[in-house]
Amino acid sequence: MQAESGVRLTVQAGLSDELWIWLLDGGWRVVTHRPDRRRYRDISRSQVTHLIDCEPANRERLLAEAIWDAKSRTTVGNRSGG
């Protein structure tokens, strides 16, 4: 799934229908372009697991932290040159 902010998460086993709908309502969408040449920052698997396991009241905060963490990570391969 991806959000407009250039962040992507990989759906894992254990994701409930209710969480799926919550993500869709929040603007997340399934990537339908193949091959997808856009660049994304991935939310870590452990953070997705925390999102799956958390109480619904904590989802917004955990997702915001995961998105911030994904955007904050720098990788040499994602730097665009001039």
MODELLER restraints for C-alpha pairs under 7 A, 6 or more apart:
rsr = mdl.restraints
at = mdl.atoms
rsr.add(forms.Gaussian(group=physical.xy_distance, feature=features.Distance(at['CA:1:A'], at['CA:8:A']), mean=5.65, stdev=0.5))
rsr.add(forms.Gaussian(group=physical.xy_distance, feature=features.Distance(at['CA:1:A'], at['CA:9:A']), mean=5.47, stdev=0.5))
rsr.add(forms.Gaussian(group=physical.xy_distance, feature=features.Distance(at['CA:1:A'], at['CA:10:A']), mean=6.25, stdev=0.5))
rsr.add(forms.Gaussian(group=physical.xy_distance, feature=features.Distance(at['CA:1:A'], at['CA:28:A']), mean=6.23, stdev=0.5))
rsr.add(forms.Gaussian(group=physical.xy_distance, feature=features.Distance(at['CA:1:A'], at['CA:29:A']), mean=5.28, stdev=0.5))
rsr.add(forms.Gaussian(group=physical.xy_distance, feature=features.Distance(at['CA:1:A'], at['CA:30:A']), mean=4.37, stdev=0.5))
rsr.add(forms.Gaussian(group=physical.xy_distance, feature=features.Distance(at['CA:1:A'], at['CA:31:A']), mean=5.70, stdev=0.5))
rsr.add(forms.Gaussian(group=physical.xy_distance, feature=features.Distance(at['CA:2:A'], at['CA:8:A']), mean=4.22, stdev=0.5))
rsr.add(forms.Gaussian(group=physical.xy_distance, feature=features.Distance(at['CA:2:A'], at['CA:9:A']), mean=6.33, stdev=0.5))
rsr.add(forms.Gaussian(group=physical.xy_distance, feature=features.Distance(at['CA:2:A'], at['CA:28:A']), mean=5.50, stdev=0.5))
rsr.add(forms.Gaussian(group=physical.xy_distance, feature=features.Distance(at['CA:2:A'], at['CA:29:A']), mean=5.43, stdev=0.5))
rsr.add(forms.Gaussian(group=physical.xy_distance, feature=features.Distance(at['CA:2:A'], at['CA:30:A']), mean=6.27, stdev=0.5))
rsr.add(forms.Gaussian(group=physical.xy_distance, feature=features.Distance(at['CA:2:A'], at['CA:31:A']), mean=6.29, stdev=0.5))
rsr.add(forms.Gaussian(group=physical.xy_distance, feature=features.Distance(at['CA:3:A'], at['CA:27:A']), mean=6.26, stdev=0.5))
rsr.add(forms.Gaussian(group=physical.xy_distance, feature=features.Distance(at['CA:3:A'], at['CA:28:A']), mean=4.66, stdev=0.5))
rsr.add(forms.Gaussian(group=physical.xy_distance, feature=features.Distance(at['CA:3:A'], at['CA:29:A']), mean=6.31, stdev=0.5))
rsr.add(forms.Gaussian(group=physical.xy_distance, feature=features.Distance(at['CA:6:A'], at['CA:40:A']), mean=4.97, stdev=0.5))
rsr.add(forms.Gaussian(group=physical.xy_distance, feature=features.Distance(at['CA:6:A'], at['CA:41:A']), mean=6.34, stdev=0.5))
rsr.add(forms.Gaussian(group=physical.xy_distance, feature=features.Distance(at['CA:7:A'], at['CA:40:A']), mean=5.19, stdev=0.5))
rsr.add(forms.Gaussian(group=physical.xy_distance, feature=features.Distance(at['CA:7:A'], at['CA:41:A']), mean=4.73, stdev=0.5))
rsr.add(forms.Gaussian(group=physical.xy_distance, feature=features.Distance(at['CA:7:A'], at['CA:42:A']), mean=5.78, stdev=0.5))
rsr.add(forms.Gaussian(group=physical.xy_distance, feature=features.Distance(at['CA:7:A'], at['CA:43:A']), mean=6.99, stdev=0.5))
rsr.add(forms.Gaussian(group=physical.xy_distance, feature=features.Distance(at['CA:7:A'], at['CA:67:A']), mean=6.70, stdev=0.5))
rsr.add(forms.Gaussian(group=physical.xy_distance, feature=features.Distance(at['CA:8:A'], at['CA:40:A']), mean=5.98, stdev=0.5))
rsr.add(forms.Gaussian(group=physical.xy_distance, feature=features.Distance(at['CA:8:A'], at['CA:41:A']), mean=6.03, stdev=0.5))
rsr.add(forms.Gaussian(group=physical.xy_distance, feature=features.Distance(at['CA:8:A'], at['CA:42:A']), mean=4.82, stdev=0.5))
rsr.add(forms.Gaussian(group=physical.xy_distance, feature=features.Distance(at['CA:8:A'], at['CA:43:A']), mean=6.11, stdev=0.5))
rsr.add(forms.Gaussian(group=physical.xy_distance, feature=features.Distance(at['CA:9:A'], at['CA:42:A']), mean=5.73, stdev=0.5))
rsr.add(forms.Gaussian(group=physical.xy_distance, feature=features.Distance(at['CA:9:A'], at['CA:43:A']), mean=5.14, stdev=0.5))
rsr.add(forms.Gaussian(group=physical.xy_distance, feature=features.Distance(at['CA:14:A'], at['CA:52:A']), mean=6.83, stdev=0.5))
rsr.add(forms.Gaussian(group=physical.xy_distance, feature=features.Distance(at['CA:15:A'], at['CA:52:A']), mean=5.76, stdev=0.5))
rsr.add(forms.Gaussian(group=physical.xy_distance, feature=features.Distance(at['CA:41:A'], at['CA:70:A']), mean=5.45, stdev=0.5))
rsr.add(forms.Gaussian(group=physical.xy_distance, feature=features.Distance(at['CA:41:A'], at['CA:71:A']), mean=6.09, stdev=0.5))
rsr.add(forms.Gaussian(group=physical.xy_distance, feature=features.Distance(at['CA:42:A'], at['CA:70:A']), mean=5.82, stdev=0.5))
rsr.add(forms.Gaussian(group=physical.xy_distance, feature=features.Distance(at['CA:43:A'], at['CA:66:A']), mean=5.98, stdev=0.5))
rsr.add(forms.Gaussian(group=physical.xy_distance, feature=features.Distance(at['CA:43:A'], at['CA:67:A']), mean=6.53, stdev=0.5))
rsr.add(forms.Gaussian(group=physical.xy_distance, feature=features.Distance(at['CA:43:A'], at['CA:70:A']), mean=5.33, stdev=0.5))
rsr.add(forms.Gaussian(group=physical.xy_distance, feature=features.Distance(at['CA:47:A'], at['CA:66:A']), mean=6.21, stdev=0.5))
rsr.add(forms.Gaussian(group=physical.xy_distance, feature=features.Distance(at['CA:51:A'], at['CA:59:A']), mean=6.22, stdev=0.5))
rsr.add(forms.Gaussian(group=physical.xy_distance, feature=features.Distance(at['CA:51:A'], at['CA:62:A']), mean=6.42, stdev=0.5))
rsr.add(forms.Gaussian(group=physical.xy_distance, feature=features.Distance(at['CA:51:A'], at['CA:63:A']), mean=6.92, stdev=0.5))
